[in-house]
């Protein structure tokens, strides 16, 4: 480390090895615990892209959120997208093509997370309230409503069955 900031790794002469070495040094800098300046984080981002760490597998790129995670979460995915557009426009265009709802995909995911959180809070609230219901007629109405909700959920878009800890199944 130099001045508690930069880790140096001896580089090979080939550009591919140099790119990997710069990413390894940047990755070490991201994890050493000392605060980094914006310019240092952006340098790490450039090293990440040049080392081709943005490629998940041939033909598939990591999302901006995943790239932000590789950078230690120090910058939001929107900043990473802006840097990609500015520094690597060809890759940014490719990422925009890979995302069918370019520009709104992240907003849709955020909105879906909000709906999920609201739904789960409502289910938890209903579950907590159900213990206080003693009337068989009220319980019948609640079970009927829950049954209708379950039918709607099962008939909706594709889903993965939950894993229950004690082997319960649908």
RORO-570030 format. One record per atom (N, C-alpha, C): atom name; x, y, z. Coordinates in Angstrom, 2 decimals. Layout:
BEGIN
R  atom        x        y        z
R    CA        X        Y        Z
...
//
This chain:
BEGIN
R  atom        x        y        z
R     N     0.83    -1.18     0.00
R    CA     0.00     0.00     0.00
R     C     0.87     1.24     0.00
R     N     0.39     2.24    -0.67
R    CA     1.11     3.50    -0.73
R     C     0.25     4.56    -0.08
R     N     0.77     5.19     0.97
R    CA     0.03     6.20     1.72
R     C    -1.32     5.66     2.21
R     N    -1.39     4.35     2.45
R    CA    -2.62     3.76     2.92
R     C    -3.72     3.72     1.88
R     N    -3.39     3.96     0.61
R    CA    -4.44     4.04    -0.40
R     C    -4.29     3.03    -1.53
R     N    -3.14     2.90    -2.13
R    CA    -3.02     2.11    -3.35
R     C    -2.20     0.86    -3.12
R     N    -2.71    -0.23    -3.63
R    CA    -1.97    -1.49    -3.60
R     C    -1.36    -1.67    -4.98
R     N    -0.07    -1.94    -5.00
R    CA     0.60    -2.13    -6.30
R     C     0.82    -3.62    -6.52
R     N     0.53    -4.04    -7.73
R    CA     0.75    -5.42    -8.14
R     C     1.60    -5.38    -9.40
R     N     2.68    -6.16    -9.43
R    CA     3.55    -6.15   -10.60
R     C     2.76    -6.61   -11.82
R     N     2.90    -5.85   -12.89
R    CA     2.13    -6.11   -14.10
R     C     2.96    -6.88   -15.12
R     N     2.28    -7.72   -15.90
R    CA     2.90    -8.39   -17.03
R     C     2.83    -7.46   -18.22
R     N     3.55    -7.79   -19.26
R    CA     3.61    -6.90   -20.41
R     C     2.34    -6.96   -21.27
R     N     1.60    -8.06   -21.23
R    CA     0.42    -8.18   -22.07
R     C    -0.70    -7.28   -21.51
R     N    -1.43    -6.59   -22.41
R    CA    -2.49    -5.69   -21.96
R     C    -3.57    -6.39   -21.12
R     N    -3.88    -7.64   -21.46
R    CA    -4.91    -8.36   -20.71
R     C    -4.49    -8.56   -19.26
R     N    -3.25    -8.94   -19.06
R    CA    -2.75    -9.13   -17.70
R     C    -2.66    -7.79   -16.97
R     N    -2.30    -6.74   -17.68
R    CA    -2.22    -5.42   -17.06
R     C    -3.61    -4.97   -16.59
R     N    -4.62    -5.22   -17.41
R    CA    -5.99    -4.85   -17.03
R     C    -6.43    -5.62   -15.80
R     N    -6.14    -6.90   -15.78
R    CA    -6.51    -7.71   -14.61
R     C    -5.78    -7.24   -13.36
R     N    -4.50    -6.93   -13.52
R    CA    -3.70    -6.48   -12.38
R     C    -4.24    -5.16   -11.84
R     N    -4.61    -4.25   -12.73
R    CA    -5.17    -2.97   -12.27
R     C    -6.49    -3.20   -11.54
R     N    -7.32    -4.14   -12.04
R    CA    -8.57    -4.43   -11.35
R     C    -8.29    -5.04    -9.98
R     N    -7.31    -5.95    -9.90
R    CA    -6.98    -6.56    -8.62
R     C    -6.51    -5.51    -7.62
R     N    -5.73    -4.56    -8.07
R    CA    -5.28    -3.47    -7.19
R     C    -6.47    -2.60    -6.78
R     N    -7.34    -2.30    -7.73
R    CA    -8.52    -1.48    -7.42
R     C    -9.43    -2.21    -6.45
R     N    -9.61    -3.51    -6.65
R    CA   -10.45    -4.32    -5.76
R     C    -9.89    -4.31    -4.34
R     N    -8.57    -4.40    -4.23
R    CA    -7.94    -4.33    -2.91
R     C    -8.19    -2.97    -2.27
R     N    -8.12    -1.92    -3.08
R    CA    -8.37    -0.57    -2.56
R     C    -9.81    -0.41    -2.09
R     N   -10.73    -1.09    -2.76
R    CA   -12.14    -0.99    -2.37
R     C   -12.42    -1.68    -1.05
R     N   -11.59    -2.64    -0.69
R    CA   -11.86    -3.44     0.50
R     C   -10.96    -3.11     1.69
R     N   -10.02    -2.19     1.56
R    CA    -9.10    -1.95     2.66
R     C    -9.70    -1.12     3.79
R     N   -10.88    -0.57     3.60
R    CA   -11.57     0.12     4.69
R     C   -11.36     1.61     4.76
R     N   -10.37     2.11     4.07
R    CA   -10.15     3.55     4.08
R     C   -11.09     4.22     3.08
R     N   -11.57     5.42     3.41
R    CA   -12.49     6.09     2.47
R     C   -11.77     6.44     1.17
R     N   -12.48     6.27     0.07
R    CA   -11.92     6.59    -1.24
R     C   -12.59     7.83    -1.80
R     N   -11.83     8.59    -2.55
R    CA   -12.39     9.75    -3.24
R     C   -13.17     9.27    -4.45
R     N   -14.06    10.11    -4.96
R    CA   -14.86     9.77    -6.13
R     C   -13.98     9.37    -7.31
R     N   -12.89    10.10    -7.52
R    CA   -12.00     9.81    -8.64
R     C   -11.39     8.42    -8.49
R     N   -11.09     8.00    -7.27
R    CA   -10.51     6.68    -7.05
R     C   -11.55     5.58    -7.32
R     N   -12.80     5.83    -6.95
R    CA   -13.86     4.85    -7.22
R     C   -14.09     4.75    -8.72
R     N   -14.05     5.90    -9.40
R    CA   -14.24     5.88   -10.85
R     C   -13.09     5.17   -11.54
R     N   -11.88     5.34   -11.04
R    CA   -10.73     4.63   -11.58
R     C   -10.92     3.12   -11.39
R     N   -11.45     2.73   -10.24
R    CA   -11.73     1.31    -9.99
R     C   -12.80     0.80   -10.97
R     N   -13.81     1.63   -11.24
R    CA   -14.85     1.26   -12.21
R     C   -14.24     1.03   -13.59
R     N   -13.37     1.92   -14.02
R    CA   -12.73     1.76   -15.33
R     C   -11.87     0.50   -15.37
R     N   -11.17     0.22   -14.27
R    CA   -10.36    -1.00   -14.21
R     C   -11.24    -2.24   -14.28
R     N   -12.39    -2.20   -13.62
R    CA   -13.34    -3.31   -13.64
R     C   -13.78    -3.60   -15.07
R     N   -14.13    -2.56   -15.82
R    CA   -14.60    -2.74   -17.20
R     C   -13.46    -3.21   -18.10
R     N   -12.30    -2.60   -17.96
R    CA   -11.17    -2.98   -18.81
R     C   -10.70    -4.41   -18.53
R     N   -10.93    -4.89   -17.31
R    CA   -10.58    -6.28   -16.97
R     C   -11.69    -7.24   -17.39
R     N   -12.74    -6.70   -18.01
R    CA   -13.86    -7.47   -18.54
R     C   -14.64    -8.18   -17.45
R     N   -14.67    -7.60   -16.25
R    CA   -15.42    -8.17   -15.14
R     C   -16.91    -7.86   -15.25
R     N   -17.29    -7.03   -16.22
R    CA   -18.70    -6.72   -16.43
R     C   -19.41    -7.80   -17.24
R     N   -18.64    -8.79   -17.72
R    CA   -19.20    -9.87   -18.53
R     C   -19.48   -11.05   -17.61
R     N   -20.76   -11.42   -17.50
R    CA   -21.15   -12.56   -16.68
R     C   -20.74   -13.86   -17.35
R     N   -21.09   -13.97   -18.61
R    CA   -20.69   -15.09   -19.47
R     C   -20.82   -14.59   -20.90
R     N   -20.28   -15.29   -21.87
R    CA   -20.36   -14.77   -23.25
R     C   -21.79   -14.41   -23.64
R     N   -21.96   -13.17   -24.07
R    CA   -23.26   -12.69   -24.51
R     C   -24.13   -12.14   -23.40
R     N   -23.67   -12.19   -22.14
R    CA   -24.48   -11.71   -21.03
R     C   -23.66   -10.79   -20.14
R     N   -24.18    -9.57   -19.93
R    CA   -23.49    -8.57   -19.12
R     C   -24.13    -8.46   -17.75
R     N   -23.33    -8.07   -16.77
R    CA   -23.86    -7.81   -15.44
R     C   -24.74    -6.55   -15.48
R     N   -25.68    -6.45   -14.58
R    CA   -26.52    -5.26   -14.49
R     C   -25.74    -4.14   -13.82
R     N   -26.26    -2.92   -13.92
R    CA   -25.62    -1.79   -13.25
R     C   -25.62    -1.98   -11.74
R     N   -26.66    -2.60   -11.20
R    CA   -26.71    -2.87    -9.76
R     C   -25.61    -3.86    -9.37
R     N   -25.41    -4.89   -10.19
R    CA   -24.35    -5.85    -9.91
R     C   -22.97    -5.19    -9.98
R     N   -22.79    -4.31   -10.95
R    CA   -21.51    -3.59   -11.06
R     C   -21.29    -2.71    -9.84
R     N   -22.35    -2.06    -9.37
R    CA   -22.24    -1.25    -8.16
R     C   -21.82    -2.12    -6.97
R     N   -22.35    -3.34    -6.92
R    CA   -21.97    -4.27    -5.86
R     C   -20.50    -4.65    -5.93
R     N   -19.99    -4.86    -7.14
R    CA   -18.57    -5.17    -7.29
R     C   -17.68    -4.02    -6.83
R     N   -18.23    -2.83    -6.87
R    CA   -17.49    -1.65    -6.40
R     C   -17.77    -1.39    -4.92
R     N   -18.21    -2.40    -4.23
R    CA   -18.42    -2.29    -2.79
R     C   -19.65    -1.51    -2.38
R     N   -20.53    -1.23    -3.33
R    CA   -21.72    -0.45    -3.01
R     C   -21.43     1.00    -2.68
R     N   -20.26     1.47    -3.06
R    CA   -19.86     2.84    -2.74
R     C   -20.58     3.87    -3.61
R     N   -21.10     3.42    -4.75
R    CA   -21.86     4.30    -5.65
R     C   -23.13     3.57    -6.05
R     N   -24.18     4.35    -6.29
R    CA   -25.46     3.77    -6.71
R     C   -25.38     3.32    -8.16
R     N   -26.31     2.45    -8.53
R    CA   -26.34     1.93    -9.90
R     C   -26.56     3.04   -10.93
R     N   -27.25     4.11   -10.54
R    CA   -27.47     5.21   -11.48
R     C   -26.16     5.93   -11.80
R     N   -25.30     6.06   -10.81
R    CA   -23.98     6.66   -11.04
R     C   -23.17     5.76   -11.95
R     N   -23.24     4.45   -11.71
R    CA   -22.50     3.50   -12.54
R     C   -22.98     3.59   -13.98
R     N   -24.30     3.70   -14.18
R    CA   -24.85     3.84   -15.53
R     C   -24.32     5.12   -16.19
R     N   -24.33     6.22   -15.45
R    CA   -23.83     7.49   -16.00
R     C   -22.36     7.39   -16.38
R     N   -21.55     6.75   -15.54
R    CA   -20.14     6.56   -15.85
R     C   -19.98     5.67   -17.08
R     N   -20.81     4.65   -17.19
R    CA   -20.72     3.74   -18.34
R     C   -21.01     4.51   -19.63
R     N   -22.05     5.33   -19.62
R    CA   -22.41     6.12   -20.80
R     C   -21.27     7.05   -21.18
R     N   -20.65     7.68   -20.17
R    CA   -19.58     8.63   -20.44
R     C   -18.28     7.96   -20.86
R     N   -17.91     6.86   -20.19
R    CA   -16.59     6.27   -20.40
R     C   -16.57     5.10   -21.38
R     N   -17.67     4.36   -21.47
R    CA   -17.73     3.19   -22.33
R     C   -19.08     3.18   -23.06
R     N   -19.29     4.13   -23.97
R    CA   -20.62     4.26   -24.60
R     C   -21.05     3.02   -25.38
R     N   -20.12     2.30   -25.99
R    CA   -20.51     1.10   -26.75
R     C   -21.07     0.03   -25.82
R     N   -20.47    -0.13   -24.66
R    CA   -20.97    -1.11   -23.69
R     C   -22.32    -0.64   -23.14
R     N   -22.45     0.66   -22.89
R    CA   -23.72     1.20   -22.39
R     C   -24.84     0.96   -23.40
R     N   -24.54     1.14   -24.67
R    CA   -25.56     0.86   -25.70
R     C   -25.94    -0.61   -25.70
R     N   -24.96    -1.46   -25.55
R    CA   -25.23    -2.91   -25.50
R     C   -26.08    -3.25   -24.29
R     N   -25.79    -2.64   -23.16
R    CA   -26.58    -2.90   -21.96
R     C   -28.00    -2.38   -22.13
R     N   -28.17    -1.28   -22.83
R    CA   -29.51    -0.75   -23.07
R     C   -30.30    -1.69   -23.97
R     N   -29.64    -2.31   -24.94
R    CA   -30.31    -3.26   -25.84
R     C   -30.67    -4.52   -25.07
R     N   -29.79    -4.97   -24.16
R    CA   -30.04    -6.18   -23.38
R     C   -31.22    -6.02   -22.43
R     N   -31.52    -4.79   -22.03
R    CA   -32.64    -4.55   -21.14
R     C   -33.81    -4.08   -21.98
R     N   -34.86    -4.90   -22.11
R    CA   -35.96    -4.58   -23.01
R     C   -36.70    -3.30   -22.65
R     N   -36.69    -2.91   -21.39
R    CA   -37.39    -1.69   -21.00
R     C   -36.36    -0.65   -20.57
R     N   -35.39    -0.43   -21.41
R    CA   -34.29     0.47   -21.09
R     C   -34.80     1.81   -20.58
R     N   -34.19     2.26   -19.51
R    CA   -34.57     3.54   -18.94
R     C   -35.66     3.43   -17.89
R     N   -36.50     2.42   -17.99
R    CA   -37.56     2.26   -16.99
R     C   -37.44     0.95   -16.24
R     N   -36.53     0.09   -16.63
R    CA   -36.43    -1.23   -16.02
R     C   -36.16    -1.13   -14.53
R     N   -35.21    -0.28   -14.12
R    CA   -34.90    -0.16   -12.71
R     C   -36.07     0.45   -11.95
R     N   -36.79     1.38   -12.57
R    CA   -37.95     1.97   -11.91
R     C   -39.03     0.91   -11.72
R     N   -39.22     0.04   -12.70
R    CA   -40.21    -1.03   -12.57
R     C   -39.81    -1.99   -11.46
R     N   -38.51    -2.34   -11.39
R    CA   -38.05    -3.22   -10.31
R     C   -38.27    -2.56    -8.95
R     N   -37.98    -1.28    -8.83
R    CA   -38.18    -0.57    -7.57
R     C   -39.66    -0.54    -7.20
R     N   -40.52    -0.31    -8.19
R    CA   -41.95    -0.28    -7.95
R     C   -42.43    -1.66    -7.51
R     N   -41.93    -2.71    -8.15
R    CA   -42.31    -4.06    -7.77
R     C   -41.87    -4.37    -6.35
R     N   -40.68    -3.93    -5.97
R    CA   -40.22    -4.14    -4.60
R     C   -41.12    -3.42    -3.61
R     N   -41.59    -2.22    -3.97
R    CA   -42.50    -1.49    -3.11
R     C   -43.82    -2.25    -2.95
R     N   -44.36    -2.77    -4.05
R    CA   -45.60    -3.56    -3.99
R     C   -45.40    -4.80    -3.13
R     N   -44.27    -5.47    -3.32
R    CA   -44.01    -6.69    -2.54
R     C   -43.95    -6.36    -1.06
R     N   -43.23    -5.32    -0.70
R    CA   -43.11    -4.95     0.71
R     C   -44.47    -4.61     1.31
R     N   -45.29    -3.89     0.55
R    CA   -46.64    -3.54     1.01
R     C   -47.49    -4.80     1.18
R     N   -47.41    -5.69     0.20
R    CA   -48.17    -6.94     0.26
R     C   -47.76    -7.76     1.48
R     N   -46.45    -7.94     1.67
R    CA   -45.97    -8.75     2.79
R     C   -46.36    -8.13     4.13
R     N   -46.34    -6.81     4.24
R    CA   -46.76    -6.15     5.48
R     C   -48.24    -6.40     5.73
R     N   -49.05    -6.36     4.67
R    CA   -50.49    -6.62     4.81
R     C   -50.74    -8.07     5.23
R     N   -50.03    -9.01     4.62
R    CA   -50.18   -10.42     5.00
R     C   -49.79   -10.63     6.46
R     N   -48.66   -10.03     6.86
R    CA   -48.22   -10.16     8.26
R     C   -49.24    -9.55     9.21
R     N   -49.81    -8.43     8.84
R    CA   -50.84    -7.78     9.66
R     C   -52.08    -8.66     9.76
R     N   -52.53    -9.22     8.63
R    CA   -53.70   -10.10     8.64
R     C   -53.43   -11.34     9.48
R     N   -52.24   -11.88     9.36
R    CA   -51.90   -13.07    10.14
R     C   -51.91   -12.75    11.63
R     N   -51.39   -11.61    12.02
R    CA   -51.39   -11.22    13.43
R     C   -52.81   -10.98    13.93
R     N   -53.65   -10.36    13.12
R    CA   -55.03   -10.07    13.52
R     C   -55.89   -11.33    13.59
R     N   -55.54   -12.34    12.79
R    CA   -56.38   -13.54    12.74
R     C   -56.46   -14.25    14.08
R     N   -55.45   -14.13    14.89
R    CA   -55.47   -14.77    16.20
R     C   -56.50   -14.18    17.14
R     N   -56.91   -12.95    16.89
R    CA   -57.88   -12.28    17.77
R     C   -59.32   -12.54    17.33
R     N   -59.52   -13.14    16.19
R    CA   -60.87   -13.38    15.68
R     C   -61.42   -14.67    16.29
R     N   -62.56   -14.54    16.96
R    CA   -63.17   -15.70    17.60
R     C   -64.47   -16.14    16.91
R     N   -65.11   -15.26    16.21
R    CA   -66.39   -15.56    15.56
R     C   -66.17   -16.50    14.39
R     N   -66.88   -17.63    14.33
R    CA   -66.74   -18.56    13.20
R     C   -67.14   -17.92    11.88
R     N   -68.11   -17.01    11.91
R    CA   -68.55   -16.35    10.68
R     C   -67.47   -15.40    10.14
R     N   -66.86   -14.67    11.05
R    CA   -65.78   -13.75    10.64
R     C   -64.59   -14.55    10.12
R     N   -64.26   -15.65    10.80
R    CA   -63.14   -16.49    10.34
R     C   -63.45   -17.08     8.97
R     N   -64.72   -17.49     8.75
R    CA   -65.13   -18.00     7.44
R     C   -64.90   -16.95     6.36
R     N   -65.28   -15.69     6.65
R    CA   -65.10   -14.62     5.68
R     C   -63.61   -14.38     5.40
R     N   -62.81   -14.43     6.45
R    CA   -61.37   -14.21     6.28
R     C   -60.74   -15.33     5.46
R     N   -61.13   -16.57     5.76
R    CA   -60.59   -17.72     5.03
R     C   -61.03   -17.65     3.56
R     N   -62.29   -17.25     3.31
R    CA   -62.77   -17.10     1.94
R     C   -61.96   -16.05     1.18
R     N   -61.68   -14.93     1.85
R    CA   -60.89   -13.86     1.21
R     C   -59.46   -14.35     0.94
R     N   -58.89   -15.06     1.90
R    CA   -57.54   -15.60     1.71
R     C   -57.51   -16.62     0.58
R     N   -58.56   -17.43     0.49
R    CA   -58.64   -18.42    -0.58
R     C   -58.73   -17.74    -1.95
R     N   -59.53   -16.69    -2.06
R    CA   -59.63   -15.94    -3.32
R     C   -58.30   -15.30    -3.69
R     N   -57.62   -14.74    -2.68
R    CA   -56.31   -14.14    -2.92
R     C   -55.33   -15.20    -3.42
R     N   -55.33   -16.36    -2.81
R    CA   -54.43   -17.42    -3.23
R     C   -54.72   -17.86    -4.66
R     N   -55.98   -17.94    -5.04
R    CA   -56.32   -18.31    -6.43
R     C   -55.78   -17.27    -7.41
R     N   -55.92   -16.00    -7.07
R    CA   -55.41   -14.93    -7.93
R     C   -53.89   -15.03    -8.06
R     N   -53.20   -15.24    -6.93
R    CA   -51.74   -15.34    -6.95
R     C   -51.27   -16.55    -7.77
R     N   -51.94   -17.69    -7.60
R    CA   -51.53   -18.90    -8.33
R     C   -51.79   -18.78    -9.83
R     N   -52.83   -18.03   -10.22
R    CA   -53.18   -17.90   -11.63
R     C   -52.39   -16.80   -12.33
R     N   -51.68   -15.98   -11.58
R    CA   -50.95   -14.85   -12.16
R     C   -49.72   -15.30   -12.93
R     N   -48.75   -14.43   -13.00
R    CA   -47.53   -14.70   -13.75
R     C   -46.77   -15.88   -13.13
R     N   -45.80   -16.44   -13.86
R    CA   -45.06   -17.61   -13.35
R     C   -44.44   -17.34   -11.99
R     N   -44.34   -18.38   -11.20
R    CA   -43.81   -18.25    -9.85
R     C   -43.06   -19.51    -9.47
R     N   -42.25   -19.41    -8.43
R    CA   -41.50   -20.53    -7.91
R     C   -42.09   -20.92    -6.57
R     N   -42.41   -22.20    -6.34
R    CA   -42.97   -22.60    -5.05
R     C   -42.02   -22.28    -3.90
R     N   -42.55   -21.84    -2.78
R    CA   -41.68   -21.53    -1.64
R     C   -41.14   -22.81    -1.02
R     N   -40.03   -22.68    -0.32
R    CA   -39.44   -23.79     0.40
R     C   -39.84   -23.64     1.86
R     N   -40.51   -24.65     2.38
R    CA   -40.96   -24.61     3.76
R     C   -39.98   -25.39     4.64
R     N   -39.67   -24.88     5.82
R    CA   -38.65   -25.52     6.65
R     C   -39.03   -26.90     7.16
R     N   -40.32   -27.19     7.29
R    CA   -40.71   -28.47     7.87
R     C   -41.41   -29.38     6.86
R     N   -41.19   -29.15     5.56
R    CA   -41.71   -30.02     4.54
R     C   -43.16   -29.77     4.15
R     N   -43.78   -28.69     4.64
R    CA   -45.14   -28.38     4.22
R     C   -45.13   -28.02     2.76
R     N   -46.18   -28.37     2.06
R    CA   -46.28   -28.03     0.64
R     C   -47.67   -27.53     0.32
R     N   -47.83   -26.96    -0.85
R    CA   -49.15   -26.57    -1.32
R     C   -49.90   -27.80    -1.73
//
